[in-house]
Amino acid sequence: MMFSPLVLLCSMVTLECATYGGPVFETEIGCYMGMEQVGIPFLEKKYPDLVITDKRCVYWGEANTKVDT
């Protein structure tokens, strides 16, 4: 299994938004813990003028993780 954290940050001045994500986690709980403990604090420090408007961990099923070689 593979989960990626995604955070939506928006400017309340320009009304522009952007997503930030990664790294990949093996479990959903690990994804949320990593996002809350590392990712969110990093983004809040790096982008103090932006507001977190949504956050979630996305599950990438087996069909999405196979790479043709």
C-alpha positions in Angstrom: 0.0 0.0 0.0 1.1 3.6 -0.6 -0.3 6.8 0.9 0.7 10.4 0.0 -0.2 13.5 2.1 -1.7 16.4 0.2 -2.1 19.8 1.7 -4.1 22.7 0.0 -2.7 26.1 0.9 -4.5 29.3 -0.2 -3.8 33.0 -0.1 -6.6 35.0 1.4 -5.3 38.1 -0.5 -4.9 36.8 -4.1 -7.3 33.8 -3.6 -4.8 31.6 -5.4 -4.2 28.0 -4.1 -1.5 25.4 -4.5 -1.1 21.8 -3.3 1.9 20.4 -1.6 2.6 16.7 -1.0 4.9 13.9 -0.2 6.7 11.8 0.9 5.1 8.4 0.4 4.1 6.3 3.5 3.2 2.6 3.7 0.2 3.2 6.1 -2.5 5.7 6.3 -1.9 6.4 10.0 1.8 6.9 9.2 0.8 9.4 6.5 -1.4 11.4 8.8 1.2 11.4 11.6 4.0 12.5 9.3 1.8 15.2 7.8 0.8 16.6 11.3 4.2 16.2 12.9 6.5 17.3 10.0 4.7 18.4 6.9 2.2 20.9 8.4 4.8 22.6 10.7 7.2 22.9 7.7 4.5 24.5 5.5 3.3 26.9 8.2 6.9 28.1 8.7 7.8 28.3 5.0 4.5 29.9 3.9 3.3 31.9 7.0 0.9 34.1 4.9 -1.0 31.1 3.4 -3.9 29.3 5.0 -4.3 25.5 5.1 -7.7 25.0 3.7 -7.7 21.2 3.3 -5.5 18.2 4.0 -5.7 14.5 3.4 -3.8 11.3 2.7 -4.4 9.8 -0.7 -4.3 6.0 -1.1 -2.7 4.9 -4.3 -4.1 1.4 -5.1 -2.1 -1.3 -6.8 -3.3 -0.3 -10.2 -1.7 3.1 -9.7 1.6 1.8 -8.4 2.6 -0.6 -11.1 5.3 0.6 -13.5 5.8 -1.0 -16.9 9.5 -1.8 -17.5 
